[in-house]
Amino acid sequence: MANSISDWLNPIKGFGVTFHEMFRKPETVYYPEEKRPTAPRFHGHHQLNRWPDGLEKCIGCELCAWACPADAIYVEGRDNRPDQRYSPGERYGAVYQINYLRCILCGMCIEACPTRALTMTNEYEIADDSRENLIWTKEQLLAPLQPGMEAPPHPMRLGDDEKDYYRLGAAGVMAPPRAPGMEGPGGPSGPAVLAEISSEDEEEAQ
């Protein structure tokens, strides 16, 4: 008996929701005149990050392309040369493209990146009326140079090899490059470490 009564009331409950929404004031979104802030972890378009001296974090490993479920990322890695260095590692991403006609903004490429080179911004305005413009190149994805950074190619400024870069990044120390002629670890062009790294932090970084 109780079940039959509840079954009879279910349609009435549904109509109750409908009538409640009919008399609610509609919410108007004034976009693009008013842009609402996104959530802190919102998945917007991608960004290729740099080290504090301007070198690129991307090492051309192509793991992001392998992890992409939509096959939206294309990477060509090349070897760094002594006179032309774009990243601290042996290789760098010479060609980097993301096809936003395919990208589903899932963030799996971010999880696959071993150097935190690829992250996602809060910018969501990527629509376009041209298919060609929706294939973003490395130049569009690279983070802009900040004060104290030097456009690559150039030698490593934060240490003698790539391990120094990864230790600093793991310890949370993001120091600007040392000015030429200054003394300290790493030689004249070594790191200008603004915060001391404790022995515990160094062990965790290793």
Buried (B, 14 or more C-beta within 10 A) or exposed (E): EEEEEEEEEEEEEEEEEEEEEEEEEEEEEEEEEEEEEEEEEEBBBBBBBBBBBBBBBBBBBBBBBEBBEBEBBBBEBEEBEEEEBBBBBEBBBBEBBBBBEBBEBBBEBBEBBEBEBBBBBEEEEBEEEEEEEBBBEBEBBBBEEEEBBBEBBBEBBBBEEBEBBBBBBBBEBEBBBBEEEBEEEBEEBBBBBEEEBEEEBEEEBE
